[in-house]
Amino acid sequence: MNHPFLDLAPLSAAHFAAIEDRVARLLSTSQDVVITQGEALLPLEGAIRGAAGPGTTALNVITGPYGQTFGDWLRDCGATVHDLAVPFHTAVTAAQVREALAEHPEIDFVSLVHAEAATGNTNPVAQIGEAVREHGALFYLDAVASIGAEPVLPDAWGVDLCVIGAQKAMGGPAGVSAVSVSERAWARMAANPHAPRRSYLSLLDWKERWVDAGRTVLPHAPAQLEMLALEACVERIEAEGLETVTARHASAAAATRAGALALGGGLEPYVYEASDAAPVATTLRTPPGVDAAGVVGRALASDPTLPLAAGGGPLASSMIRVNHYGAAADEAVVDRCLAALRTALTTA
Ligand SMILES: *Cc1c(COP(=O)(O)O)cnc(C)c1O
C-alpha cells in the first residue's frame, strides 16, 4: 500500500545541496552551510566539540539555559571557560563583552545565544560581533530561536559558527538543523586534534566527505522526510518574504507585551526593556503569590492548542511563556492566549 510518508523517490545529492543553498540564502551567507540531520542540539554540540579543546580559552555568555549547556560542553572539551552571566530579565551588552575580553586577553572563542525562547530575551549580536572581531576570537552563535523571527546575518556580524533550527520561527521540522561555518572556523577545527572524527558530531567529516568532495555523493542516507519538510518551510518563507515573516513575529511580541500589561491581572513582561525582548516568544512574570504553572494549566485546560508554557525548572512558579512563533506569530492567536490568561488569572 502506498503511503505519503513512505515509498518516496530517493533524495539526490543535488537536491540536498540545493536545499543547503536555499538555507544559505536565508542567512545571506557565502560561508559553507552544512545541514545536520538531527535536532539543533546536534550542530550546537558538534560545533563546540569541533572548535574547542584544551588549548581554548572561551568567553561563554549566559542569558538563559542554553548558555549554561554550552559552558558545560566547553569545560568537557578541556577549555578554560570564563562565564559572563546576566540576569534573565535583560540582554548582555557589547560593553560587557568588551570588558570581559579586555580582562582576559587570551580568550579565543566566544559563545552566545542570540535569542532565548526559554527566557524571552534577545542579544545585540551586531554590536557584540564587532567587539569579538576586534579581539580576533572565533564567534559561535545559537540562532535557533531567532532565525525567522529577527534578522540573522552571520557574514555581516562576523559569526564563524551560526547554528539554526527550523522548528521555531521558521515553522518547520525539528529533526533537521544547519550550521554556517567560516574558513576560520574550519581551520580551527582542522587544527584541533580533539575535534570529533568518524562521529555523528563531526562537522569535519562533512567537510571532507561532502563539501570538499564537491557535494556530489551523500556520505549517509539523507533524512528524507525532514529534508523535504525543511525545503517546504524555506519555500513558504520565501513566498511570504523573510521580512514579512520577521515583522509578523515582531508584531506578535509587541501585541503580547502590550496586551499582558493591559490585562489588569498583575502580569508584567519578564524582560524589562522591550528592546531586550525576543520577537520569538514573550515571557511574563506572574504577581507574587500567583503560581505561573497553575495559570498556564488552567489556560491550557480551556484550550490545549494555545502556545503557552510555564517557565522551565525554578522559573515554573513565576514565568509564563507565550510562544508566538511560526504559525502562532499571529495577532488572533495572541488575542486568544491573552483572553485565556485573563480567565485563568481570575479563577485562581
Ligand atoms: C529551542 C532552542 C534550541 C533547540 O532546542 P530544543 O530544546 O529542541 O527546542 C536551541 N537553542 C535555543 C536558544 C532555543 O531556543
The ligand as an SDF file (V2000), in Angstrom:
LIG
                    3D

 15 15  0  0  0  0  0  0  0  0999 V2000
   14.6380   25.9830   21.0350 C   0  0  0  0  0  0  0  0  0  0  0  0
   16.0450   26.2750   21.1420 C   0  0  0  0  0  0  0  0  0  0  0  0
   17.0110   25.3280   20.8020 C   0  0  0  0  0  0  0  0  0  0  0  0
   16.6350   23.9680   20.3190 C   0  0  0  0  0  0  0  0  0  0  0  0
   16.3670   23.1140   21.3870 O   0  0  0  0  0  0  0  0  0  0  0  0
   15.0100   22.3620   21.7530 P   0  0  0  0  0  0  0  0  0  0  0  0
   15.1490   22.1190   23.2250 O   0  0  0  0  0  0  0  0  0  0  0  0
   14.9730   21.1040   20.9940 O   0  0  0  0  0  0  0  0  0  0  0  0
   13.8240   23.2040   21.4380 O   0  0  0  0  0  0  0  0  0  0  0  0
   18.3290   25.7000   20.9020 C   0  0  0  0  0  0  0  0  0  0  0  0
   18.6990   26.9260   21.3190 N   0  0  0  0  0  0  0  0  0  0  0  0
   17.7970   27.8470   21.6560 C   0  0  0  0  0  0  0  0  0  0  0  0
   18.2590   29.1960   22.1040 C   0  0  0  0  0  0  0  0  0  0  0  0
   16.4380   27.5690   21.5820 C   0  0  0  0  0  0  0  0  0  0  0  0
   15.5500   28.4870   21.9460 O   0  0  0  0  0  0  0  0  0  0  0  0
  1  2  1  0
  2  3  1  0
  2 14  2  0
  3  4  1  0
  3 10  2  0
  4  5  1  0
  5  6  1  0
  6  7  2  0
  6  8  1  0
  6  9  1  0
 10 11  1  0
 11 12  2  0
 12 13  1  0
 12 14  1  0
 14 15  1  0
M  END
$$$$
